[in-house]
Amino acid sequence: MRGVGSRLEALRNALGLTRKEFADSFGLDPSSYTKTVNGEKQLRSEAAFVIAERWGVSMDYLFRGRLSDLPEHLRSSILSNLKAGD
């Protein structure tokens, strides 16, 4: 799993949320979230903005994988989750 989907899952796991809880937090139904994670559906910029604002990550993290702007309290967990997905 690479790209946006892997970064969403890394963030979700770092937050300790279920897929439903995480999807609900930015207004996406769980089925659409799963399709986004699997690369079958693109993450809309509106949803990404809500995720960025709600959870304190940057749009650059979500769309481009830029790790330098991750909040300190999530950084190590997100990095561990990303490595586990390799």
Order of alpha helices (4+ residues) and beta strands (2+ residues): alpha-alpha-alpha-alpha-alpha-alpha
